Amino acid sequence: MADLTIDVAFVLLLLGLGAAYFVFASFAFGAGYEPTPRRAVEQMLRFAEVGPADTVFDLGAGTGAIVFRAVRTYRARAVGVEVEPIRVAILRLRRRVGPLADRISIRWGDFFHLDYRSATVVTAFLWPGAMARLRPKLESELPAGARVVSHCHPVPGWTPTSYDRATDVYLYRWPEAGRPPSPPARPMGGT
Ligand SMILES: C[S@@+](CC[C@H](N)C(=O)[O-])C[C@H]1O[C@@H](n2cnc3c(N)ncnc32)[C@H](O)[C@@H]1O
């Protein structure tokens, strides 16, 4: 009986360590794992007006909540970048078993080393420090007309075009986002 208890405790410990690894291993890179809520995914893709002409870069693709929705519902192309290898394997498996695989690219790597020049839409659900580090890279590489949508955390210093409080989603249009907000219009002085 004592042996069985030890075995069960050992298995539980391993499962706990596995789950902790899955969620926390990528902390050092810019965010842990948490799938983007379904309502936020819909809001992000609608805000960015994603369509068949778009290439959506999802930064930290997780297990694919945004990538597969963008391709299979909105008919976009998508590039999912993910640093954690188990999630990359899940993404590749999902790509292989579902439709429109040729419109999906899964890259195992660090989004701080990505080339953003072919992105028309960038989606992110990351931590504030990662958003701040990404900003200069986005500014130097994003093509004019690109949209950036972020769940939970803004791009520091940028001016959002829209913000949806219900889903906590920010929409930015580049290069307008990098310009300071226009001052409120002054009432016309009359005599
Ligand atoms: C909050 S989850 C985002 C979930 C995902 N976008 C979705 O649609 O559900 C953040 C993800 O970013 C990944 N990540 C963190 N830093 C990264 C980096 N520097 N490069 C690539 N992926 C990273 C994490 O491994 C994690 O899977």
Ligand as a Chemical Component Dictionary entry (heavy atoms), coordinates in Angstrom:
data_LIG
# 
_chem_comp.id                   LIG 
_chem_comp.type                 NON-POLYMER 
_chem_comp.pdbx_formal_charge   0 
_chem_comp.three_letter_code    LIG 
# 
loop_
_chem_comp_atom.comp_id 
_chem_comp_atom.atom_id 
_chem_comp_atom.alt_atom_id 
_chem_comp_atom.type_symbol 
_chem_comp_atom.charge 
_chem_comp_atom.model_Cartn_x 
_chem_comp_atom.model_Cartn_y 
_chem_comp_atom.model_Cartn_z 
_chem_comp_atom.pdbx_ordinal 
LIG C1  C1  C 0  -0.142 34.158 -23.759 1  
LIG S1  S1  S 1  0.467  32.949 -24.884 2  
LIG C2  C2  C 0  -0.232 33.460 -26.417 3  
LIG C3  C3  C 0  -1.252 32.498 -26.958 4  
LIG C4  C4  C 0  -1.560 32.533 -28.434 5  
LIG N1  N1  N 0  -1.194 33.724 -29.155 6  
LIG C5  C5  C 0  -3.003 32.141 -28.703 7  
LIG O1  O1  O 0  -3.475 32.445 -29.785 8  
LIG O2  O2  O -1 -3.656 31.562 -27.858 9  
LIG C6  C6  C 0  2.140  33.544 -25.153 10 
LIG C7  C7  C 0  2.987  32.589 -25.950 11 
LIG O3  O3  O 0  4.170  33.280 -26.344 12 
LIG C8  C8  C 0  5.243  32.346 -26.367 13 
LIG N2  N2  N 0  6.473  33.146 -26.322 14 
LIG C9  C9  C 0  6.935  33.874 -25.282 15 
LIG N3  N3  N 0  8.042  34.532 -25.630 16 
LIG C10 C10 C 0  8.301  34.200 -26.933 17 
LIG C11 C11 C 0  9.318  34.585 -27.868 18 
LIG N4  N4  N 0  10.285 35.453 -27.523 19 
LIG N5  N5  N 0  9.278  34.077 -29.121 20 
LIG C12 C12 C 0  8.283  33.212 -29.480 21 
LIG N6  N6  N 0  7.292  32.816 -28.630 22 
LIG C13 C13 C 0  7.300  33.308 -27.375 23 
LIG C14 C14 C 0  4.974  31.501 -25.145 24 
LIG O4  O4  O 0  5.644  30.265 -25.226 25 
LIG C15 C15 C 0  3.449  31.364 -25.183 26 
LIG O5  O5  O 0  3.063  30.208 -25.870 27 
# 
loop_
_chem_comp_bond.comp_id 
_chem_comp_bond.atom_id_1 
_chem_comp_bond.atom_id_2 
_chem_comp_bond.value_order 
_chem_comp_bond.pdbx_ordinal 
LIG C1  S1  SING 1  
LIG S1  C2  SING 2  
LIG S1  C6  SING 3  
LIG C2  C3  SING 4  
LIG C3  C4  SING 5  
LIG C4  N1  SING 6  
LIG C4  C5  SING 7  
LIG C5  O1  DOUB 8  
LIG C5  O2  SING 9  
LIG C6  C7  SING 10 
LIG C7  O3  SING 11 
LIG C7  C15 SING 12 
LIG O3  C8  SING 13 
LIG C8  N2  SING 14 
LIG C8  C14 SING 15 
LIG N2  C9  SING 16 
LIG N2  C13 SING 17 
LIG C9  N3  DOUB 18 
LIG N3  C10 SING 19 
LIG C10 C11 SING 20 
LIG C10 C13 DOUB 21 
LIG C11 N4  SING 22 
LIG C11 N5  DOUB 23 
LIG N5  C12 SING 24 
LIG C12 N6  DOUB 25 
LIG N6  C13 SING 26 
LIG C14 O4  SING 27 
LIG C14 C15 SING 28 
LIG C15 O5  SING 29 
# 
